[in-house]
Amino acid sequence: MTALTQMTHSGKVAAAVSIRRGTYDRIFRFIRQFDTQDMASKYALAEGRSMVLDNQLN
């Protein structure tokens, strides 16, 4: 699982997470935006873990 961040035009940071499933990665982008890359990364990893643990990737 890898957290991905990107600066938006408004100066906020967008968050996404990449989760490997077999030979492919699935990328999930989140609507919520953050003030720092650290906050965005932590959010993305927490959401990704939750999806994996709740078996929501099928």
C-alpha positions in Angstrom: 0.0 0.0 0.0 1.4 3.4 -1.0 0.1 6.8 -0.1 0.0 9.3 -2.9 -0.3 13.1 -2.6 -0.6 16.0 -5.0 -0.8 19.7 -4.6 -4.0 21.3 -5.9 -4.4 24.6 -7.6 -6.0 26.0 -4.4 -2.8 25.2 -2.4 -4.3 22.2 -0.6 -3.0 18.6 -0.8 -5.1 15.9 -2.4 -4.8 12.3 -1.1 -4.9 8.9 -2.8 -3.8 5.4 -2.0 -2.5 2.6 -4.2 -3.3 -0.9 -3.2 -1.7 -3.9 -5.0 -4.2 -6.7 -5.8 -2.4 -9.5 -7.6 -0.5 -8.1 -10.6 -2.4 -4.8 -10.6 -2.6 -1.7 -8.4 -5.9 -0.1 -7.6 -5.8 3.6 -7.0 -8.4 5.3 -4.8 -8.6 9.1 -4.8 -10.3 10.9 -1.9 -12.4 14.1 -2.1 -11.1 15.5 1.2 -8.2 17.9 0.9 -5.5 18.7 3.5 -3.2 21.5 4.5 0.0 19.3 4.5 1.3 16.3 2.7 1.9 14.5 6.0 -1.8 14.8 6.9 -2.9 13.7 3.4 -0.6 10.6 3.5 -1.7 9.6 7.0 -5.4 9.9 5.9 -4.8 7.9 2.7 -3.0 5.1 4.5 -5.7 4.9 7.2 -8.4 4.7 4.6 -6.5 2.1 2.6 -6.0 -0.1 5.7 -9.7 0.2 6.5 -10.7 -0.9 3.0 -8.3 -3.9 3.2 -9.4 -4.9 6.7 -13.1 -4.6 5.8 -12.5 -6.6 2.6 -14.0 -3.8 0.5 -11.8 -4.4 -2.5 -13.8 -7.1 -4.3 
